[in-house]
Amino acid sequence: MRLRRQRDEELAAAGIGPVEGHADGAAQVRPLVQLVANREPRPAFPVAGYIGWKIGGRVDAVDSALVGGALTGAGLAAVQWWAAKGALGRPAAWIGAGAISYAVGLAAGSALAGYDTDLGALAVMGFVSGAALGTAQGLVLARQGRRSLALAWALAMPVLFALGWSAASVTGIGVDDQFTVFGAGGALLFTLLSGVLLARLTSAGARAA
């Protein structure tokens, strides 16, 4: 009870209120809002990125992008699933979709950007890799009947990943090392904006009840 009250206080401080009513859609989205409102996902970006970069190497070729992208995508998706407390369905489906889609998206995006690390190139790479990830994760959500969230998630991921990489480029921290994903600065922006998205979806679901 105490932990629940503390979690509600954290959500209120983030501007995200509890879900009222009995709308199934809103109730399903609430754990995802809590996921973004809490701090768990943010460290996942630099940690998963470092593991993928350390094993796969610099993202300067298709093979390194595929290996590093798969490890990074799996790491990010695993933390998302864990923090959402099972609200994302079966872990194998969510993590598998994250690993495969991010590997393909990172390979395609980095190749399209010419493996450059300037602002424009990183924004392109982020948009393409986010589109692949968002589409795959959106399909997983759609199969669970959460179509509104699935569509919004698929449309938001390309924009959020492009913005995350843009923030990394502006700060200039580590971009020349060709990591598989942006670090803490981009992760903070990603977390805040995705939190706003999920909060709006929750509010819309509650009003529709």
SVG drawing of the C-alpha trace seen along z (x, -y; Angstrom):
<svg xmlns="http://www.w3.org/2000/svg" viewBox="-18 -21 53 37">
<polyline fill="none" stroke="black" stroke-width="0.4" points="0.0,0.0 2.9,-2.3 4.7,-1.5 1.5,-2.2 1.0,-5.6 4.6,-6.5 4.2,-5.5 1.1,-7.7 2.9,-10.6 5.7,-10.2 3.1,-10.1 1.5,-13.2 4.8,-15.0 5.3,-14.1 1.9,-15.5 0.3,-12.1 -2.7,-11.3 -4.2,-7.9 -6.6,-6.4 -10.3,-6.6 -13.1,-4.5 -13.1,-1.0 -12.0,-1.5 -10.0,1.5 -7.8,-0.5 -6.9,-3.1 -6.2,-0.4 -3.9,1.4 -2.0,-1.8 -1.5,-2.8 1.5,-0.4 3.2,-1.9 2.7,-5.4 4.3,-4.3 7.2,-2.8 8.0,-6.1 7.3,-8.2 9.8,-6.1 13.5,-6.2 14.2,-2.6 14.2,-3.0 16.7,-5.9 19.9,-4.0 18.9,-1.2 19.9,-3.3 23.5,-3.9 23.9,-0.4 22.3,1.5 24.1,-0.7 27.5,-0.1 27.0,3.7 25.9,3.7 28.8,1.4 31.4,3.4 30.4,6.7 29.3,5.6 31.9,2.8 31.4,-0.6 28.4,-1.1 30.4,-1.5 29.2,1.5 26.1,3.7 27.4,6.6 28.4,4.5 25.0,2.7 23.1,5.9 25.0,7.5 25.1,4.4 21.5,3.4 20.2,6.8 21.8,6.7 20.8,3.1 17.2,3.7 16.9,6.8 18.3,4.9 16.0,1.9 13.0,4.2 13.8,6.3 14.0,3.3 10.7,2.0 9.0,5.3 10.4,5.6 9.5,2.1 6.0,2.5 5.4,5.5 4.1,7.8 1.8,5.2 3.5,5.7 2.5,9.3 4.8,12.3 8.5,11.3 9.6,13.4 7.4,11.6 8.3,8.1 12.0,8.7 12.3,10.7 10.5,7.9 12.8,5.3 16.0,7.2 15.2,8.1 13.6,4.8 16.2,2.6 19.0,4.6 17.4,4.3 16.5,0.6 20.0,-0.3 21.6,1.4 19.4,-0.3 19.5,-3.7 23.2,-3.8 23.9,-2.7 21.4,-5.3 23.2,-8.0 26.6,-6.8 27.8,-5.9 28.3,-9.7 27.9,-11.2 26.8,-14.7 23.3,-16.0 21.5,-15.2 23.0,-11.8 22.2,-10.8 18.6,-12.1 18.1,-10.0 19.6,-6.9 17.4,-7.5 14.2,-8.0 14.8,-4.8 15.8,-2.6 12.9,-4.1 10.4,-3.3 11.5,0.3 11.3,0.7 8.0,-1.2 6.4,0.9 7.4,4.2 6.4,3.2 3.2,1.7 2.3,5.0 2.9,6.8 0.6,4.3 -2.0,4.6 -2.1,8.4 -3.1,7.8 -6.0,5.6 -4.4,2.2 -4.8,0.7 -4.8,-2.9 -1.6,-2.6 -0.1,-0.4 -0.6,-3.1 0.5,-5.9 3.6,-4.0 4.5,-3.1 4.2,-6.7 6.0,-8.2 9.1,-6.0 10.7,-7.3 10.3,-10.9 11.5,-10.2 14.6,-8.3 15.4,-11.1 15.1,-13.6 17.2,-11.4 20.0,-11.2 19.7,-14.9 20.2,-15.7 23.2,-13.4 24.7,-15.2 24.1,-18.6 25.9,-17.6 28.5,-15.8 29.1,-13.2 30.4,-9.9 28.7,-10.3 32.1,-9.9 32.4,-6.5 29.4,-5.3 27.4,-3.8 24.3,-1.8 22.0,-4.1 22.1,-7.6 23.2,-8.1 21.7,-9.7 20.9,-13.1 18.8,-11.6 17.3,-9.0 16.0,-11.8 14.3,-13.6 12.9,-10.2 11.6,-9.4 9.9,-12.7 8.2,-12.9 7.1,-9.3 5.7,-9.9 3.6,-12.8 2.4,-10.6 1.3,-7.8 -0.3,-10.2 -2.4,-11.7 -3.5,-8.3 -4.5,-7.4 -6.5,-10.6 -8.2,-10.0 -9.1,-6.5 -10.5,-7.6 -12.7,-10.3 -14.0,-7.8 -15.2,-5.5"/>
</svg>
